[in-house]
Amino acid sequence: MTTRSFLAIVLAAGLGTRMRSSLPKVMHQVGHLPLVGHVLATVTAAGANRAAVVIGPDMPELETLVAKLSPDASCHEQTDRLGTAHAVLAARPALADVSDDVLVLFGDTPLVTPETVELVRKELAEGADVAVLGFRAANPFGYGRLLMDGERLTAIREEKDASDEERKVAFCNSGIMGFRGPHLLSLLEAIGNTNAKGEFYLTDAVEIATARGLKVTAVEGDERDVQGVNTREQLSHCEAVFQARMRKDAMERGVTLLAPETVFFAHDTRVDADVTLEQNVVFGPGVSVESGSVIRAFSHLEGARVGAGSTVGPFARLRPGADLSDGAHIGNFVEIKNAKVGEGAKVNHLTYIGDATVGAGSNIGAGTITCNYDGFGKHHTDIGPGSFIGSNSTLVAPVTLGKGAYVAAGSVVTEPVEADALVIGRARQVIKRHRAEELRARFKAAKAAKSKGD
């Protein structure tokens, strides 16, 4: 099939009114990727060399999103929502360049896999003029039924137009239909709207093709792969299936998940073999974790790279731009943002490192913070390799600490520190003998006076 040209038409004009949202339905996310993004990624992986996305009127944000997700995809506006065939015809400019295979898919079916798409393409490659993906529904109510005559598909009957006998059929339409390119436009133009809704159904192409003596087939897929999203509840069901797939894939590739059901992935999470993920780890987009690393419980990672053999957490947060070199240690309640942490460096307790470079082998004490923001702009802190930053230190950016610098606990560092220097940036300790007794007596008397007055 690699020699066959392939146009994917993705129908994405739905408003999502049942989602109770002002956002176009296909912009809602599963695994931190919009629904339409999943479908575009799938058709690309299945060999589509062109994609046309049909959007509704006044959806500039969706058009912008499509351009970002798939720069080569074209968008076409369906001004009036008059049915699926009418929607496909909105992409008429994309049909002018006839493709061998044209597949129509819905933008709200994020679980469709490349393998499922290839089932339909295989039917076309083997001689079908129209190929429909079906599935066996546990509860077929609401779905269009695939009416078969042996191995030949004769019609697709929508729920409202089906007879009582036809409603008993459990072989249902997934909404994914494949066409031999040269036939599609003629079939679309022959579709009428004499049905219960007065709409132009793409599914009517099956009966028209049959009447013309074209070969029409159906191929069976998995119901889980083709489930669509119309409500928030259905969105959550798709998220659950997506996460289950990601967990299974990770474990099959050699990743240890101590409590798989508590780990949540993004669509682009990359975790190498021999990584251990403890309980309640959450990945946002753009994370890679290299071999031998351990992500401890209750950690959240987004836009971050974790080098080989590193340890993160528990209760750590890696924000966008966090880049950990091999063997780094990021510990309890530590937050790293837009910072490079060198090989073997340790940031183990209650610390914020933002807009910074931490040199290899450095040790950052508990309670240390880089003061990177002055209310108007962000500034950089550069900590040289082999440095030791004492607990409860405040590094006021922009500031540079040379190689092997030693910062005394509790210091506020505002000026550059040369290599191998000790910096003490705190008030001198003063001891006043017996003053504690005097203070306690004074405070006790004041409290007693207040109680008596009350």
Phi, psi and chi 1 to 4 in degrees:
 res  aa     phi    psi   chi1   chi2   chi3   chi4
   1 MET       -   -8.2  -70.0 -172.6  -70.1      -
   2 THR   -65.0  -22.2   55.5      -      -      -
   3 THR   -87.6   -8.1   60.8      -      -      -
   4 ARG   -89.8  131.7  -62.7  175.6   62.6   85.8
   5 SER   -73.3  149.8   56.8      -      -      -
   6 PHE  -142.4  116.0  171.9   18.2      -      -
   7 LEU  -106.1  126.4  167.0   64.6      -      -
   8 ALA  -104.7  126.1      -      -      -      -
   9 ILE  -107.4  118.4  -61.5  177.6      -      -
  10 VAL  -108.9  117.5 -179.8      -      -      -
  11 LEU   -86.3  117.5  -54.0 -174.7      -      -
  12 ALA  -140.8   32.4      -      -      -      -
  13 ALA   -91.7   -1.9      -      -      -      -
  14 GLY   -64.4  139.7      -      -      -      -
  15 LEU   -79.1  -25.9  -68.5  172.6      -      -
  16 GLY    73.7   38.5      -      -      -      -
  17 THR   -61.8  -32.3   51.4      -      -      -
  18 ARG   -73.6  -12.9  -68.6  170.2   62.1 -170.6
  19 MET   -79.6  -11.5  -58.1  -75.2  -73.8      -
  20 ARG    55.5   51.6  -56.6  -67.6 -170.1  -93.2
  21 SER  -141.4  146.6  173.6      -      -      -
  22 SER   -81.9   -9.7   59.9      -      -      -
  23 LEU   -83.6  134.9 -162.9   66.7      -      -
  24 PRO   -51.8  140.3  -28.3   36.4      -      -
  25 LYS   -52.8  -44.4  177.8  170.9   64.1  170.8
  26 VAL   -74.0   -2.8  -61.6      -      -      -
  27 MET   -90.2   -9.5  -68.1 -176.0   69.0      -
  28 HIS   -67.7  154.3  -71.0  -92.7      -      -
  29 GLN  -112.3  148.2  -63.3 -173.2  -10.3      -
  30 VAL  -127.8  126.9  164.0      -      -      -
  31 GLY    60.3   34.5      -      -      -      -
  32 HIS    64.4   22.9  -64.7  -81.1      -      -
  33 LEU  -131.2  131.1 -179.4   67.2      -      -
  34 PRO   -55.1  150.1  -26.7   35.4      -      -
  35 LEU   -52.7  -46.0  -55.0  179.2      -      -
  36 VAL   -64.7  -28.4   69.5      -      -      -
  37 GLY   -65.0  -38.1      -      -      -      -
  38 HIS   -61.8  -45.0  -75.7  -85.2      -      -
  39 VAL   -66.1  -42.7  179.1      -      -      -
  40 LEU   -63.3  -39.9  -72.1  170.3      -      -
  41 ALA   -64.9  -37.8      -      -      -      -
  42 THR   -66.2  -46.8  -71.0      -      -      -
  43 VAL   -68.5  -31.9  -64.4      -      -      -
  44 THR   -64.5  -45.0  -61.9      -      -      -
  45 ALA   -64.6  -27.0      -      -      -      -
  46 ALA   -87.8    3.9      -      -      -      -
  47 GLY   105.9    8.1      -      -      -      -
  48 ALA   -65.3  127.4      -      -      -      -
  49 ASN   -96.3   -9.4   51.2  -61.6      -      -
  50 ARG  -143.6  149.4  -68.7 -168.9  -63.9  140.4
  51 ALA  -137.8  137.4      -      -      -      -
  52 ALA  -123.8  126.1      -      -      -      -
  53 VAL  -110.1  123.9 -179.3      -      -      -
  54 VAL   -93.8  119.0  178.7      -      -      -
  55 ILE  -115.6  166.2   64.5  174.6      -      -
  56 GLY   -87.3  172.4      -      -      -      -
  57 PRO   -67.6  152.1   23.0  -30.8      -      -
  58 ASP    57.8   46.8  -59.0  -40.5      -      -
  59 MET  -125.4   55.7  -69.7 -175.7  175.4      -
  60 PRO   -63.5  -31.6   23.6  -34.2      -      -
  61 GLU   -67.0  -33.7   67.0  -86.3   52.7      -
  62 LEU   -71.1  -39.9  177.5   53.3      -      -
  63 GLU   -62.6  -40.5 -171.3  166.9    2.4      -
  64 THR   -64.7  -41.1  -60.0      -      -      -
  65 LEU   -62.8  -45.1  174.1   66.4      -      -
  66 VAL   -60.6  -42.1  169.2      -      -      -
  67 ALA   -62.8  -33.5      -      -      -      -
  68 LYS   -74.4  -42.8  179.4 -179.5  177.6 -178.3
  69 LEU   -74.5  -36.8  -66.1  172.1      -      -
  70 SER  -144.4   84.2 -176.8      -      -      -
  71 PRO   -55.0  -25.6  -24.0   34.3      -      -
  72 ASP   -88.3   -6.4  -65.1  -30.8      -      -
  73 ALA   -77.4  146.4      -      -      -      -
  74 SER  -105.1  150.3   58.2      -      -      -
  75 CYS  -111.6  142.1  -78.0      -      -      -
  76 HIS  -136.2  132.3  -53.0  -90.4      -      -
  77 GLU   -91.8  128.5 -175.8  177.0  -57.6      -
  78 GLN   -95.8  101.8 -177.0 -170.4   15.4      -
  79 THR   -66.2  -46.7  -54.8      -      -      -
  80 ASP  -113.0  136.8  -59.8  -52.5      -      -
  81 ARG   -89.1   91.1  -66.8  176.9  173.5   83.9
  82 LEU  -116.0   26.4  -60.9  177.5      -      -
  83 GLY   112.9  170.0      -      -      -      -
  84 THR   -69.4  -37.6   48.6      -      -      -
  85 ALA   -65.6  -41.3      -      -      -      -
  86 HIS   -61.6  -37.7 -178.5  -95.2      -      -
  87 ALA   -65.2  -43.5      -      -      -      -
  88 VAL   -63.4  -38.1  175.4      -      -      -
  89 LEU   -65.9  -21.3  -83.8  172.1      -      -
  90 ALA   -63.0  -23.4      -      -      -      -
  91 ALA   -93.9   24.5      -      -      -      -
  92 ARG   -51.8  -40.8 -174.5 -172.9  -70.8  -94.1
  93 PRO   -56.8  -33.1  -26.8   36.1      -      -
  94 ALA   -73.3  -21.7      -      -      -      -
  95 LEU   -82.9  -11.9  -60.4  175.8      -      -
  96 ALA   -61.8  -36.9      -      -      -      -
  97 ASP   -91.5   99.6 -176.6    7.5      -      -
  98 VAL   -69.6  128.1  178.1      -      -      -
  99 SER  -100.9  157.3  -63.0      -      -      -
 100 ASP   -63.4  -47.9  -65.9  -40.0      -      -
 101 ASP  -118.3  132.6  -59.4  -20.8      -      -
 102 VAL  -125.2  120.6 -179.6      -      -      -
 103 LEU  -113.2  135.2  -96.1   67.5      -      -
 104 VAL  -106.5  126.5  179.9      -      -      -
 105 LEU  -132.0  163.1  -52.2   92.3      -      -
 106 PHE   -97.6  140.8  -72.1  101.0      -      -
 107 GLY   -75.2   -4.2      -      -      -      -
 108 ASP  -107.6   24.1   62.2   -1.4      -      -
 109 THR  -117.6   78.6   53.7      -      -      -
 110 PRO   -73.5  -11.3   29.0  -37.1      -      -
 111 LEU   -95.7   -0.7  -57.8  175.6      -      -
 112 VAL   -62.6  133.1  173.9      -      -      -
 113 THR  -103.3  158.4   65.1      -      -      -
 114 PRO   -56.6  -36.2  -26.2   35.3      -      -
 115 GLU   -62.4  -38.0  -66.3   75.1   18.1      -
 116 THR   -66.2  -44.3  -62.5      -      -      -
 117 VAL   -61.0  -39.1  171.9      -      -      -
 118 GLU   -67.3  -26.1  -73.4  164.4    2.3      -
 119 LEU   -59.0  -43.7  -72.8  175.1      -      -
 120 VAL   -69.9  -43.5  179.7      -      -      -
 121 ARG   -61.6  -35.8  -68.2 -162.2   68.2 -160.2
 122 LYS   -62.8  -40.3 -174.6  172.4 -177.2  -70.2
 123 GLU   -60.5  -43.2  -72.2  -68.2  -58.9      -
 124 LEU   -65.3  -41.1  -62.8  173.9      -      -
 125 ALA   -64.2  -27.2      -      -      -      -
 126 GLU   -93.8   10.6  -67.7  178.3   -7.7      -
 127 GLY   116.9   -5.0      -      -      -      -
 128 ALA   -71.3  143.3      -      -      -      -
 129 ASP   -90.8  -32.1  -63.8  -59.8      -      -
 130 VAL  -135.5  131.9  179.8      -      -      -
 131 ALA  -132.8  129.7      -      -      -      -
 132 VAL  -116.0  135.7  176.9      -      -      -
 133 LEU   -88.6  122.4 -180.0   71.4      -      -
 134 GLY  -116.4  174.6      -      -      -      -
 135 PHE  -152.7  156.9   64.3   93.9      -      -
 136 ARG   -90.6  114.8  -58.8  -72.3  170.9 -179.1
 137 ALA   -92.5  133.8      -      -      -      -
 138 ALA   -64.5  -37.3      -      -      -      -
 139 ASN  -132.5   98.7  177.0   14.4      -      -
 140 PRO   -76.7   -2.9   26.9  -33.1      -      -
 141 PHE   -56.0  131.4  178.4   79.6      -      -
 142 GLY    94.8  -18.3      -      -      -      -
 143 TYR   -91.4  152.9  -68.0  110.1      -      -
 144 GLY   -70.6  139.7      -      -      -      -
 145 ARG   -96.9  139.4  -51.6  -55.0 -154.8  -82.7
 146 LEU   -90.4  115.9  -60.0 -172.8      -      -
 147 LEU   -97.5  116.9  -53.1 -178.5      -      -
 148 MET  -108.3  147.0  -55.1  -65.2  -64.4      -
 149 ASP  -121.8   90.2 -179.3    7.2      -      -
 150 GLY    68.3 -122.6      -      -      -      -
 151 GLU   -94.4    2.7  -64.8 -175.9   -3.4      -
 152 ARG  -100.3  131.2 -174.7  168.7   61.6   93.9
 153 LEU   -85.7  123.1  176.5   63.2      -      -
 154 THR  -101.6  -28.9   58.8      -      -      -
 155 ALA  -166.2  160.1      -      -      -      -
 156 ILE  -120.8  120.5  -56.4  177.1      -      -
 157 ARG  -108.7  121.5 -164.8   77.4   72.5 -129.2
 158 GLU   -68.9  153.1  -62.0  -60.1  -34.2      -
 159 GLU   -51.2  -46.6  174.0   78.5   27.6      -
 160 LYS   -71.4  -21.4  -70.8 -174.6  176.8 -179.0
 161 ASP  -102.2   -3.0  -60.3  -57.4      -      -
 162 ALA   -81.1  148.7      -      -      -      -
 163 SER   -77.9  169.8   66.3      -      -      -
 164 ASP   -59.4  -40.4  -69.3  -19.1      -      -
 165 GLU   -66.9  -40.5 -166.5   63.6   28.2      -
 166 GLU   -67.2  -30.2  -71.1  169.2  -19.7      -
 167 ARG   -69.6  -14.8  -70.6 -166.5 -179.2  101.9
 168 LYS   -77.2  -15.0  -64.7  177.3 -177.3  178.3
 169 VAL   -69.3  132.6  174.0      -      -      -
 170 ALA  -101.1   -5.7      -      -      -      -
 171 PHE   -84.9  111.6 -166.3   28.4      -      -
 172 CYS  -116.3  159.2  -63.1      -      -      -
 173 ASN   -81.9  127.4  179.0   28.8      -      -
 174 SER   -81.2  -17.9   71.5      -      -      -
 175 GLY    97.0  -12.3      -      -      -      -
 176 ILE   -91.7  119.9  -63.0  176.4      -      -
 177 MET  -129.2  138.9  -62.0 -178.4   65.5      -
 178 GLY  -114.4  142.4      -      -      -      -
 179 PHE  -132.3  143.4  -61.7   86.7      -      -
 180 ARG   -71.0  122.6 -170.3  177.3  -66.4  -86.5
 181 GLY   -48.3  -46.2      -      -      -      -
 182 PRO   -61.9  -19.3  -26.1   36.2      -      -
 183 HIS   -93.5  -18.4  -63.3  -56.4      -      -
 184 LEU   -63.4  -51.3  177.3   55.8      -      -
 185 LEU   -61.1  -41.0 -168.7   55.7      -      -
 186 SER   -63.0  -41.1  173.5      -      -      -
 187 LEU   -65.0  -42.9  -68.9  170.9      -      -
 188 LEU   -60.5  -43.3  -70.4  171.5      -      -
 189 GLU   -70.1  -17.3  -69.2  174.1  -21.0      -
 190 ALA   -89.4   -7.3      -      -      -      -
 191 ILE   -78.9  131.0  -67.7  172.7      -      -
 192 GLY  -104.6 -173.3      -      -      -      -
 193 ASN  -128.0   32.2   65.0  -17.7      -      -
 194 THR   -86.2   79.9   54.1      -      -      -
 195 ASN  -149.2  178.8   51.0   61.7      -      -
 196 ALA   -60.4  -29.9      -      -      -      -
 197 LYS   -98.0  -10.8  -76.6 -170.8  172.2 -177.6
 198 GLY    66.9   31.2      -      -      -      -
 199 GLU  -113.2  164.6  -67.3 -175.9   -7.3      -
 200 PHE   -94.8  102.8  -62.7   87.9      -      -
 201 TYR   -86.2  128.0  -67.1  149.2      -      -
 202 LEU   -62.2  -30.8 -178.7   62.9      -      -
 203 THR   -62.9  -22.1   50.4      -      -      -
 204 ASP   -65.9  -15.8  -72.5  -10.8      -      -
 205 ALA   -60.2  -25.7      -      -      -      -
 206 VAL   -64.6  -50.1  168.3      -      -      -
 207 GLU   -66.3  -37.6  -72.3 -177.5   89.0      -
 208 ILE   -65.0  -43.8  -64.2  169.7      -      -
 209 ALA   -63.8  -39.9      -      -      -      -
 210 THR   -62.7  -44.2  -61.6      -      -      -
 211 ALA   -62.9  -27.3      -      -      -      -
 212 ARG   -87.2    0.8  -67.4  179.9  178.3 -178.6
 213 GLY    80.8   16.3      -      -      -      -
 214 LEU   -80.2  157.7  -60.2  177.7      -      -
 215 LYS   -85.5  120.1 -176.9  178.7  179.9 -179.2
 216 VAL  -122.0  125.6 -176.6      -      -      -
 217 THR  -129.9  166.3   64.0      -      -      -
 218 ALA  -130.2  142.4      -      -      -      -
 219 VAL  -125.6  144.2   60.8      -      -      -
 220 GLU   -97.9  132.2 -174.2  171.4  -20.9      -
 221 GLY  -118.4 -172.1      -      -      -      -
 222 ASP   -93.0  132.9 -169.2  -45.2      -      -
 223 GLU   -56.6  -35.8 -177.7  175.5    6.1      -
 224 ARG   -64.4  -31.4  -68.0  170.9  -61.2  178.8
 225 ASP   -71.9  -24.6  -67.6   -9.0      -      -
 226 VAL  -112.5    8.9  -63.2      -      -      -
 227 GLN   -67.1  134.8   59.8 -175.4  -68.6      -
 228 GLY   -99.7  175.8      -      -      -      -
 229 VAL  -122.0  118.4  174.2      -      -      -
 230 ASN  -124.3  -17.7  -70.2  -58.2      -      -
 231 THR  -134.8  166.2   65.9      -      -      -
 232 ARG   -62.9  -34.0  -56.6  -83.4 -176.4  169.8
 233 GLU   -64.8  -44.4 -177.0  179.5   12.9      -
 234 GLN   -65.0  -34.4  -69.9  171.3  -14.7      -
 235 LEU   -60.4  -42.5 -176.8   68.3      -      -
 236 SER   -67.0  -35.2   70.9      -      -      -
 237 HIS   -64.3  -41.9  -69.1  164.5      -      -
 238 CYS   -65.9  -38.7  -76.1      -      -      -
 239 GLU   -60.8  -41.2 -178.8   73.8   42.2      -
 240 ALA   -64.0  -42.7      -      -      -      -
 241 VAL   -65.9  -43.1  173.7      -      -      -
 242 PHE   -58.7  -46.9  170.0   82.1      -      -
 243 GLN   -64.7  -39.5  -66.9  -62.4  -21.7      -
 244 ALA   -61.4  -40.3      -      -      -      -
 245 ARG   -63.3  -44.8  -74.3  179.8  178.0  177.9
 246 MET   -64.3  -40.9  -67.2  -68.3  -75.5      -
 247 ARG   -64.9  -44.6  -66.3  163.3 -171.7  152.8
 248 LYS   -62.0  -45.3 -177.0  175.1 -174.4  -68.5
 249 ASP   -61.3  -43.0  176.4   69.5      -      -
 250 ALA   -61.1  -47.1      -      -      -      -
 251 MET   -66.4  -36.5  -70.3 -174.5  -75.8      -
 252 GLU   -66.4  -23.9  -72.7  178.2  -12.4      -
 253 ARG   -91.9    4.2  -70.9 -175.5  -64.5   99.5
 254 GLY   100.2   19.6      -      -      -      -
 255 VAL   -95.4  135.2  179.3      -      -      -
 256 THR   -91.8  124.5  -63.8      -      -      -
 257 LEU  -116.2  112.0  -82.7   64.4      -      -
 258 LEU   -68.6  -33.3  -62.1 -171.5      -      -
 259 ALA  -140.4   83.0      -      -      -      -
 260 PRO   -51.7  -39.9  -26.4   34.7      -      -
 261 GLU   -67.1  -10.9   68.9  -78.6    0.4      -
 262 THR  -102.2   -1.8   70.1      -      -      -
 263 VAL   -99.7  132.3  175.8      -      -      -
 264 PHE  -122.7  127.4  -71.7   82.8      -      -
 265 PHE  -105.1  158.4  -66.0   94.9      -      -
 266 ALA   -96.7  167.4      -      -      -      -
 267 HIS   -61.6  -26.5   67.0  100.0      -      -
 268 ASP  -112.8   16.5   58.4   -6.4      -      -
 269 THR   -63.4  130.8  -54.8      -      -      -
 270 ARG  -120.7  115.6 -176.1  178.4   67.7   78.5
 271 VAL  -124.1  122.0 -177.6      -      -      -
 272 ASP   -77.4  166.4  -70.7  -11.7      -      -
 273 ALA   -62.0  153.4      -      -      -      -
 274 ASP    66.5   23.5  -68.4  -37.7      -      -
 275 VAL   -94.3  142.7  166.6      -      -      -
 276 THR  -111.3  127.0  -63.3      -      -      -
 277 LEU  -112.1  116.5  -56.5  178.2      -      -
 278 GLU   -79.9 -171.1  -66.7 -173.2   -4.4      -
 279 GLN   -68.6  145.7  -59.8   86.8  -17.9      -
 280 ASN    58.5   47.1  -63.0  -71.6      -      -
 281 VAL   -99.0  134.3  171.5      -      -      -
 282 VAL  -123.5  128.8  176.7      -      -      -
 283 PHE  -107.8  125.7  -67.4   99.0      -      -
 284 GLY   -86.7 -174.6      -      -      -      -
 285 PRO   -65.9  154.4  -17.1   28.9      -      -
 286 GLY    75.8   38.2      -      -      -      -
 287 VAL  -115.1  136.7  176.8      -      -      -
 288 SER  -129.0  138.5   64.1      -      -      -
 289 VAL  -127.7  122.0 -177.3      -      -      -
 290 GLU   -91.4  163.9  -63.5  177.7    8.7      -
 291 SER   -53.6  141.4 -178.2      -      -      -
 292 GLY    85.0   -2.0      -      -      -      -
 293 SER   -81.7  157.4  -66.0      -      -      -
 294 VAL  -125.2  124.6  177.1      -      -      -
 295 ILE  -105.3  109.9  -48.9  -61.0      -      -
 296 ARG   -81.2  171.1  -61.9 -157.7 -178.0  -79.0
 297 ALA   -57.5  146.9      -      -      -      -
 298 PHE    62.0   34.8  -66.8   97.6      -      -
 299 SER  -102.5  150.2  -66.3      -      -      -
 300 HIS  -126.3  125.7 -173.5  -75.7      -      -
 301 LEU  -126.2  135.8  -63.3   79.2      -      -
 302 GLU  -150.8  131.3  178.9 -179.7   -0.9      -
 303 GLY    58.9   38.8      -      -      -      -
 304 ALA  -130.4  154.3      -      -      -      -
 305 ARG  -118.4  132.5 -176.6 -173.8   77.7   89.0
 306 VAL  -115.1  115.1  178.6      -      -      -
 307 GLY   -70.6  166.2      -      -      -      -
 308 ALA   -58.9  139.9      -      -      -      -
 309 GLY    69.6   20.4      -      -      -      -
 310 SER   -90.1  162.7  -64.8      -      -      -
 311 THR  -125.6  132.4  -59.0      -      -      -
 312 VAL  -129.2  125.6  175.4      -      -      -
 313 GLY    94.0 -172.7      -      -      -      -
 314 PRO   -74.4  165.0   28.4  -34.9      -      -
 315 PHE    56.0   44.7  -63.7   99.1      -      -
 316 ALA  -107.6  155.5      -      -      -      -
 317 ARG  -130.7  120.0 -175.3 -179.6 -177.5 -163.7
 318 LEU  -106.9  115.2  -58.8 -173.2      -      -
 319 ARG   -95.8  172.1  -68.7  171.8   58.3 -165.3
 320 PRO   -53.0  134.9  -31.2   37.7      -      -
 321 GLY    92.1   -3.4      -      -      -      -
 322 ALA   -70.5  127.4      -      -      -      -
 323 ASP  -134.9  105.4 -173.8   -7.4      -      -
 324 LEU   -99.3  125.1  -48.8 -173.9      -      -
 325 SER   -76.1  172.2  -61.5      -      -      -
 326 ASP   -56.4  137.3  -66.0   -5.9      -      -
 327 GLY    73.6   15.3      -      -      -      -
 328 ALA   -72.8  152.5      -      -      -      -
 329 HIS  -123.5  118.0  -71.8 -113.1      -      -
 330 ILE  -120.9  118.9  -54.4  -60.6      -      -
 331 GLY  -109.4 -148.7      -      -      -      -
 332 ASN   -60.5  126.9  -50.3  -41.0      -      -
 333 PHE    53.2   42.8  -58.5  101.6      -      -
 334 VAL  -106.8  138.2  170.9      -      -      -
 335 GLU  -120.5  129.3 -179.5  177.1  -15.3      -
 336 ILE  -121.4  128.8  -51.4  -71.4      -      -
 337 LYS  -138.1  126.8 -170.0  -87.0  -66.0 -174.7
 338 ASN    47.2   52.0 -168.9   32.5      -      -
 339 ALA  -141.1  143.8      -      -      -      -
 340 LYS  -100.8  122.0  171.1   77.7  172.8  178.8
 341 VAL  -107.4  120.3  179.0      -      -      -
 342 GLY   -71.6  170.6      -      -      -      -
 343 GLU   -58.8  127.6 -173.5  172.0  -12.4      -
 344 GLY    72.4    4.6      -      -      -      -
 345 ALA   -71.4  152.6      -      -      -      -
 346 LYS  -124.3  127.3  -63.0  179.7  179.7 -179.9
 347 VAL  -132.2   86.5 -170.7      -      -      -
 348 ASN   -98.0  -19.7  -82.4  -29.0      -      -
 349 HIS  -146.3  127.5  -45.0  -76.9      -      -
 350 LEU    48.4   48.6  -58.3  158.5      -      -
 351 THR  -131.7  147.5  -67.2      -      -      -
 352 TYR  -118.1  121.8  170.9   69.2      -      -
 353 ILE  -121.1  108.8  -58.5  -66.7      -      -
 354 GLY  -130.9  140.5      -      -      -      -
 355 ASP    50.3   60.9  -62.4  -65.6      -      -
 356 ALA  -149.4  165.1      -      -      -      -
 357 THR  -124.4  126.8  -59.5      -      -      -
 358 VAL  -111.2  117.0  177.9      -      -      -
 359 GLY   -66.8  159.5      -      -      -      -
 360 ALA   -57.0  139.6      -      -      -      -
 361 GLY    73.7    6.0      -      -      -      -
 362 SER   -76.1  157.4  -67.5      -      -      -
 363 ASN  -125.8  121.5 -172.2   91.3      -      -
 364 ILE  -105.7  117.5  -49.6  -61.3      -      -
 365 GLY   -72.4  163.5      -      -      -      -
 366 ALA   -59.9  140.2      -      -      -      -
 367 GLY    80.1    6.1      -      -      -      -
 368 THR   -75.9  141.1  -64.0      -      -      -
 369 ILE  -135.2  146.2   61.4  170.4      -      -
 370 THR   -97.8  118.8   55.7      -      -      -
 371 CYS   -83.8   89.8  -60.7      -      -      -
 372 ASN   -94.8   -8.5   56.2  -34.0      -      -
 373 TYR  -126.3  129.3 -176.6   54.2      -      -
 374 ASP  -105.4   13.7   60.4   10.3      -      -
 375 GLY    97.9  -14.2      -      -      -      -
 376 PHE  -130.7  -35.8  -64.0   92.2      -      -
 377 GLY  -147.3  163.6      -      -      -      -
 378 LYS   -96.8  145.3  -61.2  -67.1 -179.7   69.6
 379 HIS  -133.5  156.0  -56.3  -77.6      -      -
 380 HIS  -100.9  143.0 -169.7   78.1      -      -
 381 THR  -115.2  129.5  -62.2      -      -      -
 382 ASP  -117.9  111.6 -168.2  -15.3      -      -
 383 ILE  -105.5  118.6  -58.2  169.5      -      -
 384 GLY   -67.9  162.2      -      -      -      -
 385 PRO   -63.1  147.4   19.9  -30.4      -      -
 386 GLY    71.1   16.3      -      -      -      -
 387 SER   -81.7  157.7  -65.6      -      -      -
 388 PHE  -126.9  119.0 -177.2   92.4      -      -
 389 ILE  -109.5  114.6  -48.6  -60.0      -      -
 390 GLY   -66.0  161.5      -      -      -      -
 391 SER   -60.0  148.4  -63.3      -      -      -
 392 ASN    61.1   35.3 -157.6   34.7      -      -
 393 SER   -94.6  150.6  -67.2      -      -      -
 394 THR  -122.7  117.4  -58.3      -      -      -
 395 LEU  -105.2  109.6  -49.4 -179.9      -      -
 396 VAL   -91.1  108.8 -177.0      -      -      -
 397 ALA   -76.7  151.5      -      -      -      -
 398 PRO   -80.1  134.1   28.4  -33.7      -      -
 399 VAL  -154.5  148.9   67.4      -      -      -
 400 THR  -127.0  133.1  -61.8      -      -      -
 401 LEU  -114.8  126.0  -73.2   72.3      -      -
 402 GLY   -71.4  174.7      -      -      -      -
 403 LYS   -57.8  132.4  177.7 -179.1  178.2 -178.6
 404 GLY    71.2   17.4      -      -      -      -
 405 ALA   -64.9  149.8      -      -      -      -
 406 TYR  -126.2  118.8 -157.7  111.3      -      -
 407 VAL  -108.8  121.9  177.2      -      -      -
 408 ALA   -67.4  147.0      -      -      -      -
 409 ALA   -55.7  141.5      -      -      -      -
 410 GLY    78.8    9.4      -      -      -      -
 411 SER   -82.7  149.7  -67.7      -      -      -
 412 VAL  -110.2  116.1  177.5      -      -      -
 413 VAL  -105.9  119.3 -179.2      -      -      -
 414 THR  -121.2  -11.3   59.2      -      -      -
 415 GLU  -124.7  157.9  -61.9  177.1    1.5      -
 416 PRO   -57.9  145.0  -22.6   33.4      -      -
 417 VAL  -118.4  125.2  179.5      -      -      -
 418 GLU   -75.0  165.8   63.5 -173.7   59.1      -
 419 ALA   -58.5  139.8      -      -      -      -
 420 ASP    60.6   21.5  -65.5  -43.3      -      -
 421 ALA   -95.3  152.4      -      -      -      -
 422 LEU   -99.9  129.6  166.0   65.4      -      -
 423 VAL  -118.6  130.7   57.5      -      -      -
 424 ILE  -122.5  110.6  -55.0  172.2      -      -
 425 GLY  -120.1   60.3      -      -      -      -
 426 ARG  -144.8  163.0   62.9 -169.5 -177.3 -152.1
 427 ALA   -68.5  147.0      -      -      -      -
 428 ARG   -67.6  138.8 -177.8  179.4  -65.1  -83.3
 429 GLN   -71.6  133.2 -179.9  172.7  -54.5      -
 430 VAL  -122.3  132.2  176.5      -      -      -
 431 ILE  -113.6  125.8  -61.2  175.8      -      -
 432 LYS  -115.7  109.9  -62.3 -171.5  176.9 -177.3
 433 ARG   -65.4  140.7  -59.2  175.7   67.9   82.2
 434 HIS    66.0   -0.6  -55.3  -61.4      -      -
 435 ARG   -66.6  -26.5 -177.8   59.2   62.6   86.6
 436 ALA   -63.1  -40.2      -      -      -      -
 437 GLU   -62.7  -43.9  -71.6 -179.5   76.5      -
 438 GLU   -61.7  -42.2  -64.2  173.9   16.6      -
 439 LEU   -64.2  -42.7  -72.3  173.8      -      -
 440 ARG   -62.1  -42.4  -79.6 -167.1  -68.8  -89.8
 441 ALA   -63.6  -42.5      -      -      -      -
 442 ARG   -63.3  -45.5 -175.0 -162.3  -53.6  171.2
 443 PHE   -66.5  -37.6  -64.0  153.7      -      -
 444 LYS   -64.7  -43.0 -176.5  177.3 -179.7 -179.6
 445 ALA   -65.4  -40.2      -      -      -      -
 446 ALA   -65.2  -38.5      -      -      -      -
 447 LYS   -66.4  -40.8 -178.3  177.4  180.0 -178.8
 448 ALA   -65.4  -40.6      -      -      -      -
 449 ALA   -62.7  -40.3      -      -      -      -
 450 LYS   -66.2  -41.4 -174.7  175.5 -175.7  -60.8
 451 SER   -63.8  -39.3  -61.9      -      -      -
 452 LYS   -66.5  -38.4 -171.9  174.5 -178.1 -179.7
 453 GLY   -68.0  -33.2      -      -      -      -
 454 ASP   -70.3      -  -67.6  -17.9      -      -
